[in-house]
Each structure stands twice: as structure tokens, then as C-alpha cells.
């Protein structure tokens, strides 16, 4: 069931649409774009621990820093963990940013077509059609074990809590 709730962008109200997911819920499946023609779903990462980092746009300062930080952490987590960054940026922009930033351990996937990920995970921003900054940790059986959806878009998530949640599963 779709719900609406309030968050903020630089103190200005915005509306998040979708369910309020919590630890213990099954992770909704998704279809996100790797590029314009190829897609990826939750099943592509079956059996792995997934840290899903959601950013509004890879070309902004906090989103850039969040993705770089998790790229650095990825090498410490082993082969049974995948870090996925989801944004509504076009796949071209994601690929360009990854190349320029040297990010090679994080899988970037795009929610640009219909914002279905944002709506399924409760992070779709009604007013601007982007996804709210959030982190979801999902175990190998696709159960959510950790959720942080920020209430202010411009703030950083709690990286340490998210990484501790991942490490508890490996």
C-alpha cells in the first residue's frame, strides 16, 4: 500500500511516496537500468548480502561523497557482499561519473524510467521525481535487515551503522 510522508530538501518540505520498509520485511524486487537496454533485478544478486545505497543524483556533493565512501569500503567486505547505488540519473551520467571518479567496486543502477524502485522502497520524491537518500541492507535471502531513510536530503547517512549491519551478515 502506497503511503505519503514528509521529508525535507534544505529545510523545504518534500513528499516521499511508497511503503515504509523496516528490518524483517522482504526486499521488494526491482528492475533498474544498467544502461539503456540492459536491466538488473534483485535476483541478479541472489545469495549475496546487498547494501543498497540510494542517492538523489550522483552529480551532487553528498551523493558523490556517499558513493566514493562505499566504494572504498567495498574492498573490505569480501565477495559475498555487493554494494549497489541507485539514482534516477541516466545510465550515461552514471557511467561518466564512475569513470571520472574511479569508482569500480560499486554497481550503479538507474531508476530513471519510471521510478519503480523509489516507489517500491518508499523513497520516491513526489515533487521532483528523484529518490530520497537512504540505505537498505538486505541479506542473502532478500530480507531487509537495516533501513535508514534520511529526513533531510542534504545530510549523510550513518555509514558506520550500515556497515556494521552488513558485517553482521558475513
PyMOL commands that set and color helices and strands:
alter all, ss='L'
color gray80, all
select helices_A, chain A and resi 42-45+61-74+91-101+116-121+159-167
alter helices_A, ss='H'
color red, helices_A
select strands_A, chain A and resi 4-9+12-17+31-33+39-41+49-54+81-87+106-110+124-125+130-131+134-138+144-149
alter strands_A, ss='S'
color yellow, strands_A
deselect
rebuild
show_as cartoon
